[in-house]
């Protein structure tokens, strides 16, 4: 296949402009039950980011056991390549095994893709020789696996592999992300035809995945590129038309990004899909939002040279963009002190404000109390916004929601509701169980007052209580 950096306007018009609602990708974060767990995860990520030169998946964890069919593929591989080989495992993505069985040429039958390295080449330290190899295997009429084609890899380790059609090409393509000795990642796109791997596409990246931003029911390859001497950080979409691989569109990203922490697909409107990209500069997070206003074009309204929208999303590490209310529009959590507190005070308690992009403006959709340690969010109803504050009961650990009253200490403000979190079911006189997950139980106490309009009904409490 031929790779070009551009495509003519006539070919761009072949892409459909009819767009349909998209589906969110699986979010990249999980529930963090304690603050220590959060810090541990971030610490490990920072180590891998800074020290990934030459690391291998099999040096970090025990390789997964091969299935019976994969073992047959491995036996066929050793017959072709010899016994002195070591399987190589992708460190991320859907395909985490060294041996993947899939239809890679669209003929309806399965082939096998195996990654391995020649131990004697690596031991010799000959960097000019290709230690990492890709082997394609197939079955004969008796159903026995045999090696069809062997190909030199383009790095020392494998970041991930994607098997998917791209653009208007219905035939699956194999995209492999290689990790160089320097730690740099390079994406290669291969087609498998006539028992051979071929492909001229090669681009460096820091994150790689597929998405359908223009909703034409065809996927493009998304690559996030780091800052370098020639260009600031940017995202590019790569597509395929016939035998032509081309750069579908690009958009600049936050130039202060050092690491991409969270990438989630959602929508900006019922007709516009978007990627929400949370990046870290080491101290804080910011969010880029990328969408396609027209075929072959990408736009990131968060980072425009005349705009400071990206700075309106700055917040501490760990606060990831999330579809907090299930409407497919992701909200960005930004912090501000609750009433009665000042950011200058160490004991300040912060409201998590869930922000969204509307016509090049960052607007607030909800205020909330977000406990990352306990894995829950309580969204404030509109009548609570700006008039309810929060404190912690030092004796019980309960989260107490209070009616803000000017001139009073927060500890003396009237209570409206309490939330108690326990590991394991517990007895709480007067409290009601509202949620439980993974042996964590969430209880709410609400005073039975009919005179205070800020007291919430059970239905309001249940609707606004969210587990992350």
Buried (B, 14 or more C-beta within 10 A) or exposed (E): BEBEEEBEEEBBEEBEEEBEEBEBBEBEBEBBBEEEBBEEBBEEBBEEBEEBEEBBBBEEEEBEEBEEEBEBBBEBBEEBBEEEBBBBBBBBBEBBBBBBBBBBBBEEEBBBBBBBBBBEBBEEEEEEEBBBBBBBBBBEEEEEBEBBBBBEBBBBBBBBBBBEBBBBBEBBBBBBBBBBEEBBBBBBBBBBEEEEBEBEBEBEBBBBBBBBBBBBEBBBBBBBBBBEEEEBBBBBBBBBBEEBBBBBBBBBBBEBBBBBBBBBBBBBEEEBBBBBBBBBBEEBBBBBBBBBEEBBBBBBBBBEEEEEBBEBBBBEBBBBBBBBBEEBBBBBBBBBBBBBBEEEEEEBBBBBBBBBBEEEEBEBBBBBBBBBBBBBBBBBBEEBBEEBBBBEEEEEEBBBBBBBBEEEEBEEBEBBBBBBBBEEEEEBEEBEBBBBEEEBBBBBBBEEEEEEEBBBEEEBBEEBBBBB
